[in-house]
Amino acid sequence: MGRLKQKGKAGAAKNFMTRSAAVKKLQCSLADFRRLCILKGIFPREPRNRKKANKGSSAPTSFYYTKDIVYLAHEPVLKRLREHKAFAKKLSRALGRGEWSAAKSLEEQKPVYRLDHIIKERYPTFIDALRDIDDALCMIFLFSTLPSTARLPREIVENCFRLAAEWQLYVMHSHSLRKAFLSIKGVYYQAEVMDQTITWLIPYQFTQSVPPDVDLRVMLTFLELYQTLLGFVNFKLYTDASLVYPPPLDTKKDDMAAGVGAFSLQAAQAQAKKSTEKVKSVSIDGKTVTGKDVRQTIKNISASGPQQEEDAEMLESEDKTSEEEETFVPQASHSQVASDLPTLQSLNSLPVSTSSNVFAPYTFWLSREVPRPIFEFIIRSFGGRVGWPQSSGSGSPFNESDESITHVIIDRPPVHKDETPAQRELRLQRKYVQPQWVVDSINAGKSLLEDTYAQGKPLPPHLSPFGESAGAYDPTSHPEGDDDVDMSDVEQGEEDEVEDDGEEGSDEEADTKKDTLEAALASVSEDPASLRAAELAAEAAGMDYGAFEAKVKSAKKGASKLSKASEEVEQEMNKMMMSNKQRKLYEKMKYSQQKKTAEKEKLESRRRAIKKAKADN
Amino acid sequence: MANIDAKKTSVKRKHSEKEDAAPVALELSGLEMLTDEEDEDYNDSDDGEVDEFPEIDPSSDSEGDGLSEEEDGEEDDEEESDEEGYSSAESEINKRYVYFMSVFGIALRWPAKATNRVGDIPMHWYDDMPHIGYDINGKRVLRPATGDELDKFLATVDDPDSWTTAFDKTSQQDKNLTAEELDIIQRLHAGENPDANYDPYEPMVEWFTGKGKEEIMPLSAAPEPKRRWVRSKWEKQKIMKIVRAIRQGRIVPSKPKTTSKFEFYSIWSSEPSSSAPPSLPAPKPPLPNNAESYNPPEEYLLTEEEKKEWEEKDPEDRERDFMPQKYSSLRLVPAYDQFIKQRFNRQLDLYLAPRIQRKKLNMDPNSLIPKLPSPNSLKPFPYYKSLRVQHPKGRARCVSISPDGAWAASGDEEGVVSLWEVNVGCEVKRWKFDGKIGSVEWCPRQDVSYLAVGLEETIHFLIPPNVDNTVFAQTQSLLAPATLPAAGPTPSQVKWTSTSASSWPNDNPILSLGLPPSSGTPTQLQWHRKGDYVASVSTGGAQNGVWIHQVSKRHSQAPFKKIKGAVQLVLFHPTQPHFFVATQQYVRLYNLAEQKLIKTLMPGIRWISSMDVHPSGDHLIVGGYDRKLCWFDLELSEKPYKVLKYGILFSV
């Protein structure tokens, strides 16, 4: 016989720890514990049996894995936090005694902690970090727009702004933005970096106020981690794209509210030249610095030369056909048409190039009421050129009178005013569209018709590019009620055909055929073969098609009713044989299904009602 | 103080035990010796140790101070001695006491009358007593008379000095405050020093400074020591140590500032520090759908009722954390006021919510329903009543079908056994017995035809009419042979009686056997499949009622001497010499050949009602009155292989 098992020495009692026990073990304050948990990504666990994990008590507490807490105990950050506690005591004592020089030297020796080892631990590979960067981006973009207060130092806001701008610059540079969505909460962006789909949300540009029930300390702790994480991610992205990190900031431009434009991307080799050119040119120029690079670029050019030509051709053809195409709403992709001899390489690269260069041929002018950061980011990510008036910030590459402007993004009702012929000509050359056109175009992967989005027109609904869950209501689909007319037309055609066939037959054996018709009608079921047979029999009997249809329908209805009833009874009998667990699961699933369908039906009926009301008006 | 205590106790002892004089004298002498020692102590303390004991030690120190006070005490003593004659020892004690009290700074006021000497104790201890304490002689101090409230009031009215009285706890009465005391109170009230003689504005007496008091000569004429003008060797060594450390760079005079700029570097270029897999990434928040658009299709907008409902709901219960809105253009979209709050909630989820990995069931719920054969495919089964026959009166209790299926026998409570033709349903024969019929069972043999009827404490064997002659003859020879088989070695309790073959056929049973008296009605008869043995279970009797009867040998035996529980049913194993016995809750399987228990099955049924075994002998089903049906696989275990729940089962 082995040793007696003692209670609380194994299993859940040992593996789990309550929060207060954890705080006691780590010998830190609850605030420090919370900070550690946030930084290290340790979260409570739910034991299978709460009583077993908490010495028989069922009091509501949160549990942590004991191993996690032991792992926290060796954390260098915990040591730093303790040092900081001692430092705070010393500092307050020095201040209380009025020993200013001592306080100053203490302040200079203030212990700070670094989080790079935590980043490495939590995200062993770069892909792990990218996968988890959504929340970091949301937070950093939010804090980059917050006003700095006593609780939120200016350095943090500035750093967040810098990180956010770096990220946006990279996304614009790599053309990795895929989707955008203007929601009531803000703008959702979805980018694809290193095959990872990254979605983040940026609030509209208004001053946000921190509500009183939000604990800013928690948010700042998260922000600390996210700043470090995004810094490392940006570093990796920039160095992989052979760009200089951090991108130099032009303070003069920054003071003039140039926003993202205040940062300049530099290729890693051209760092010495300190060139401050634009994104695209920089990346090309950077490669022409050394002889090796020259050779490399020549090689690249020779490899991608035909492809680029192809692209150019495509664009030309698109331009040519744009007038003709405008009558069609669905635009077919022209990649196959344009390229006569598609190579595998070109086929692989085509879909990406088309979708990420939607705006390549266009030049945009942002009207002053259009939020510049949003649309500058979107348009530049998709290859367009964009300019803005001085009131939206400095750094616009061209002014409003530029001849190359093809689109003006405008968000105000049209006003009639007198204009000179030159102005009129300029106006007619350009297309005035509402901002939604830009977002809908990139979500569709092609530039949509401008007419529906023209200035002052009521906009079509803006739908989510992320789609709905399977089986949910789809506003773009046409419900059956709308299609009734088309269906009846088709049926009419079929009827004609059938009648044509019927004329060929003879009417002699009408009686016998009637019997066969009866039999056929009786055996009508779902499968089309029997239906066809019955139809033929009806033809032979010289029956009117309408009457036949009605009979078939009634026969079908009766049969289906019977079979449905019997099936239901059988289903009920089978349900009796389900175990309790299965039955509960079944009922849960059925409940959620019914909820979904009810939601869908509600939306559909509402849509019909709206349509009807519009038709009446 | 300890000394004084000892003295006090010794005095008491002297009072109580007067014959014990010698030790007292000893102690007194000891006391004097002690005082001598104290004097010595005092002398010793001249050596400068006084400073070390600023606190007063009453037993040893400051004897000198005590001298004058002792004098005061003596004066007091004289007063006391006027009132009551004290013995010399007592007066000595009193002196000591006064001295002690004065040392501790306690104000002493010797009253004219006996003082209450209980000390500083809660006076309510004496609330129920006639006295309020004891005086120095240990005599009771009686409680002063107090009037009622009215008297008190009158006293305050009459006596002009009543407002300068205070209640004295120890004497339990009001006392007039003296003029000095009143003066102290007034001074305290005015925030002045309570001591009337204290003058805060005394002129300063200058002892050392001022004209004509300058010292010309130094206090000491000793020459300056060398250490005043030569630097310390040890200090020099310490300084040199630090200097060397600074030179060697071990000590950096001013550390560089720690707030240097944090530099990012290529963190993912090296291998991960630990091979352990990273913890699961946090679940991503759901992506926005059409309803969140700034310009959604109109059907997504909420109606008035829905808006109201949404607003009334607790934020946690809402299905959506926002209300769909429609704006005609982007410039009209306002700031979203819940943005920070929702970010914060997401972070709370990230670090406070326990994460569980849930398997997402992506299946058709209908696949959960077990597939059973359609009832139509199980046909034929009886679904209508073809024949109904009625017993003349009384309730039918039992029925049995003949092995060839042509006949049915039934028995009722009135003692009537009827034989029915199955196809037509007519009653062919009726036997009448006295008493309730417990059971009717056909013999399963095909070559003979008879049935066994169990009624109160007897079992009758009946030959039905209209049987084939050969079968009849064989049955007759079996049940009433010409030569009776030899009786067993031990006389049985069961009596086998047969009517003679000549007097037959008539309505009487051809063979009957009487069970022992008061054994109850045989409610079950169970034939062995070969038709030679029949087991009977009697219930309601005093004895246990399982018997096995062998018809060919006319021999009966009770296989069990004693059975736990009331036997409900018995059953022969179809292939082996095994025997199932069902009590109320258990089914036991016995080997009849070896006469031992093989296993006990535990169906978990409260009351077993029915039981049957598969012809292969491997499966047993047991039904109970508590709506359960248990299916045992005898080779598997003693617990049921499957339990099904149905309505109450009467037969299986």
Interface residues (C-beta under 8 A of the other chain):
Chain A: R34 C37 I38 G41 I42 F43 P44 R45 E46 S62 F63 E108 Q109 K110 P111 V112 R114 D116 H117 I119 K120 E121 R122 Y123 P124 T125 F126 D128 A129 R131 D132 D134 D135 C138 M139 L142 F181 L182 S183 I184 K185 G186 Y188 T199 P203 Y204 F206 T207 Q208 S209 V210 P211 D213 V214 D215 V218 M219 F222 T228 G231 F232 N234 F235 K236 T239 Y245 P246 E369 V370 P371 D411 R412 Q434 P435 Q436 P458 L459 P461 H462 L463 S464 F466 G467 E468 S469 A472 Y473 P475 E570 Q571 M573 N574 K575 M577 M578 Q582 L585 Y586 M589 K590 Q593 L603 E604 R606 R607 I610
Chain B: K255 K257 T258 T259 F262 F264 Y265 S266 I267 W268 P272 S273 S274 P278 S279 P281 A282 K284 P285 L287 P288 N289 N290 E292 S293 Y294 N295 P296 P297 E298 E299 Y300 F322 P324 Q325 Y327 S328 S329 L330 R331 V333 P334 A335 Y336 Q338 F339 I340 K341 Q342 R343 F344 R346 Q347 L348 L350 Y351 L352 A353 P354 R355 I356 L361 P365 L368 I369 P370 K371 L372 S374 P375
